[in-house]
Amino acid sequence: MEKKFARALSVLFHPLLVPSFFLLILFQLPFYSMPGITLKVKTMSLLFVFVLTFVLPVLATAGMWFLKLIDSFEMPHRNERVLPIIAIAIFFYITFYSLKQLAVFQLMTVFMLGSVVLVLVGLVINYFYKISQHMMAWGGCTGALMAMGFILHLSLFPWIFGAILISGITGYARLKTESHTPFEVYSGYLLGMLVMSVLFLTV
């Protein structure tokens, strides 16, 4: 029962959903309440990000499973992760490039750039050990929020606390399902925080 619950948490807080979650958080901030950014603009932008960063990568992974390039969607073995990670990197880069054309989404653009970097770094590390992609993604979200609060002088504590809480829940889920070792979980989270916070503070 606990493992089923942990698997459900892993799906709910899947790394491919983190860009959509992050954009939803951005839309709650004061400078996204300007008259020009209507509800329709926000909805279309969120749909665009959701399709490119979740729907299409999932469909690509499903295609790989159908072609028997991977054994399952959970991809327990490191060698199975290579092609899906490359596909994710491509879709994330397309999202980054598209958002780059719109100045109003500068923060989301930086986040997507960081996401591309993290996916590629994860691909390299995957050759040595199975680092947690879940924790890299949520570590990146936490690091981005902390860096944003610092550079924009905003009080983002509720969102930062929420990201840390979800990160802890996700880490528990990954350990409970025996998908990762504690080292793979903690190193993924710290790497995500480091890469994303440094990127936001320097770009």
Number of C-alpha atoms within 10 A of each C-alpha: 6 10 14 12 13 21 19 13 18 19 15 12 21 17 21 22 18 21 24 22 16 21 19 14 13 16 15 10 11 9 11 15 12 8 8 9 13 11 12 9 11 15 12 11 16 19 13 17 24 20 16 22 26 21 15 15 22 18 11 15 22 17 13 18 15 12 10 10 15 22 14 15 14 11 15 15 15 15 12 17 20 17 16 21 19 15 16 24 21 17 20 26 21 16 22 22 14 13 21 18 11 10 10 14 16 14 18 22 21 19 24 24 21 26 28 21 19 22 22 16 14 22 22 12 13 19 13 9 14 22 25 24 23 26 29 30 29 30 27 28 29 29 27 29 27 23 21 18 15 14 10 9 9 13 13 18 12 9 16 18 14 13 21 17 14 17 23 16 15 24 26 17 25 24 16 17 15 13 18 19 15 16 13 20 25 18 16 26 27 17 21 30 25 17 20 29 23 14 18 21 13 7 6
